[in-house]
Amino acid sequence: MEANLLNQSLRLPNGGVLRNRLAKAAMSEALATYGNRPTEALVELYRRWGSSGLGLIITGNVMIDRRALGEPGNVVIEDESDLPVLTRWAQAATAQGAALWAQLNHPGKQSPKGLNAVNLAPSAVPFRQDMAAFFETPREATTAEIQDIIERFGRAAAICKKAGFSGVQIHAAHGYLINQFLSPHHNRRDDAWGGTPEKRRRFVLDVYAEIRRQVGASFPVGIKLNSADFQRGGFTEEESLDTIRALADAGIDLIEVSGGTYEAPAMSGIMQETRKASTAAREAYFLGFAEKARGATQVPLMVTGGFRTAAGMNAALHSGALDVVGLARLLAIDPDAPASLLQGRDSAQHVRPISSGLKAIDRMGLMEIVWYTRQLRRIGKGKAPRPDESGLAAFLKSVIASGWGTFRTKRLRARA
Ligand SMILES: Cc1cc2nc3c(=O)[nH]c(=O)nc-3n(C[C@H](O)[C@H](O)[C@H](O)COP(=O)(O)O)c2cc1C
């Protein structure tokens, strides 16, 4: 049997070391309070993952502006008021040797109707027609608002560092604000922030530079980037490769490759059902792009999406196209999977398609998020996940909880 490459350590460009090649990719936990403060459930969930043997643990997306949530229950970091819980969260995840990076995000237009008073985006481009009932057309951000958001990314990163997180990851994928700036479909500006690929890249590069300015040279800063948006007129592979080169020149430590948006959810594999047999034979969705990215940069690459077996992960590492294997859904139904995988054994659990049985709901691509979030909530309460739970029941319970969460979030904000 070939060596299990998952066990090799990895040195990052700025000097940090990951103890092995297995990473937990971001999964939004929705476990904050309605006032968006971190909770003990998060501490418990990350204690569990922290003891599984993972080299790197990336948190679910953490928002940088209380006025710009992606969903009820997001953690928001804008000041030091939650430093004690953030510190406990960092300790729980890192106590046994894993690195913990906070994923920092701004949703831009990708936020359900009614949650935020205003949704900002590069341009006022409406959603796909069948989604317009759930997501409203955003307002174009002013230059002052753009500058404020950039500073907020930096401030949140500095607070994470102070709390004991080992690094941060910029969320530039999956259709959120940074991805919107990169996309010619969403970014129709003709000022300094749009109009050419270079100008569309300026926002992400400024966010990176501001974070680096606030955390210093040796604190790991990574990014999650789309290989492409899988949407007509969206961010292309070519622009993604150019963005990777620019980020590498700027000093980024780790680039995680993913793809898709809410309007075209490639990240969960839905778009890959029609993929070529040669690609289907390999587990991961974005390996072909990773090979191209490897040709463009020496910066460590992480690929997330589709990895299930120790053999599949090792084959991908052997190919040399990537350095870190990202896992999401498997770790929500089997938080101990890394212990087996690092010994070359597969998890006993299988990631299966989650369906509500109702086409209109499944097409939105949110079904999986809803179902897996419920599993994370169970682990956060100290319970075992329920891999057999029905999709429709989970969906209905979550719609009620999300409606209630939106109502409570808005009421709390009205009182503040
Ligand atoms: C419940 C859930 C929440 C997610 N939240 C995030 C998130 O906050 N940030 C992010 O970059 N990706 C998020 N993702 C996408 C995952 O990181 C990952 O890219 C995707 O699930 C594919 O990997 P997998 O096949 O190993 O699950 C989420 C996925 C799930 C299932």
The ligand as a Tripos MOL2 file, in Angstrom:
@<TRIPOS>MOLECULE
LIG
   31    33     1     0     0
SMALL
NO_CHARGES

@<TRIPOS>ATOM
      1 C1        -24.3680   23.0870    6.1930 C.3       1 LIG1
      2 C2        -23.3310   23.6590    5.2760 C.ar      1 LIG1
      3 C3        -22.8800   24.9390    5.5100 C.ar      1 LIG1
      4 C4        -21.8770   25.4840    4.7000 C.ar      1 LIG1
      5 N1        -21.3990   26.7130    5.0100 N.ar      1 LIG1
      6 C5        -20.3330   27.1850    4.3430 C.ar      1 LIG1
      7 C6        -19.7110   28.3890    4.7590 C.ar      1 LIG1
      8 O1        -20.1040   29.0340    5.7420 O.2       1 LIG1
      9 N2        -18.6530   28.8120    4.0410 N.ar      1 LIG1
     10 C7        -18.1580   28.1160    2.9640 C.ar      1 LIG1
     11 O2        -17.1780   28.5410    2.3660 O.2       1 LIG1
     12 N3        -18.7170   26.9640    2.5550 N.ar      1 LIG1
     13 C8        -19.7770   26.4820    3.2310 C.ar      1 LIG1
     14 N4        -20.3060   25.2740    2.8550 N.ar      1 LIG1
     15 C9        -19.6970   24.5400    1.7180 C.3       1 LIG1
     16 C10       -18.6300   23.5640    2.1990 C.3       1 LIG1
     17 O3        -17.5250   24.2220    2.7640 O.3       1 LIG1
     18 C11       -18.1000   22.7060    1.0410 C.3       1 LIG1
     19 O4        -17.5020   23.5560    0.0870 O.3       1 LIG1
     20 C12       -19.1690   21.8370    0.3760 C.3       1 LIG1
     21 O5        -20.0360   21.2720    1.3400 O.3       1 LIG1
     22 C13       -18.5280   20.7080   -0.4470 C.3       1 LIG1
     23 O6        -17.6880   19.8910    0.3410 O.3       1 LIG1
     24 P1        -18.1670   18.3930    0.8300 P.3       1 LIG1
     25 O7        -18.4780   17.6320   -0.4190 O.co2     1 LIG1
     26 O8        -16.9880   17.8510    1.5790 O.co2     1 LIG1
     27 O9        -19.3580   18.5820    1.6890 O.co2     1 LIG1
     28 C14       -21.3300   24.7310    3.6220 C.ar      1 LIG1
     29 C15       -21.8130   23.4400    3.3810 C.ar      1 LIG1
     30 C16       -22.7890   22.8890    4.1930 C.ar      1 LIG1
     31 C17       -23.2610   21.4930    3.9290 C.3       1 LIG1
@<TRIPOS>BOND
     1     1     2 1
     2     2     3 ar
     3     2    30 ar
     4     3     4 ar
     5     4     5 ar
     6     4    28 ar
     7     5     6 ar
     8     6     7 ar
     9     6    13 1
    10     7     8 2
    11     7     9 ar
    12     9    10 ar
    13    10    11 2
    14    10    12 ar
    15    12    13 ar
    16    13    14 ar
    17    14    15 1
    18    14    28 ar
    19    15    16 1
    20    16    17 1
    21    16    18 1
    22    18    19 1
    23    18    20 1
    24    20    21 1
    25    20    22 1
    26    22    23 1
    27    23    24 1
    28    24    25 2
    29    24    26 1
    30    24    27 1
    31    28    29 ar
    32    29    30 ar
    33    30    31 1
@<TRIPOS>SUBSTRUCTURE
     1 LIG1         1 GROUP 0 **** ****
